[in-house]
Amino acid sequence: MSDVKMMLADEKGGMATITIPDVYQSNGVIHVVDAVLLPD
């Protein structure tokens, strides 16, 4: 976490910030991020 922003890191070292947390949908919860996160 950075102050009040939640940062996410992927397996390749890419970073993303959650811009809109907790968007409730009928089948779950979505967190909007500002970058693409890639698996290893």
Secondary structure, DSSP 8 states (H G I E B T S, - for coil): -BTTB-EEE-TTS-EEEEEEEEEEETTEEEEEESS-----
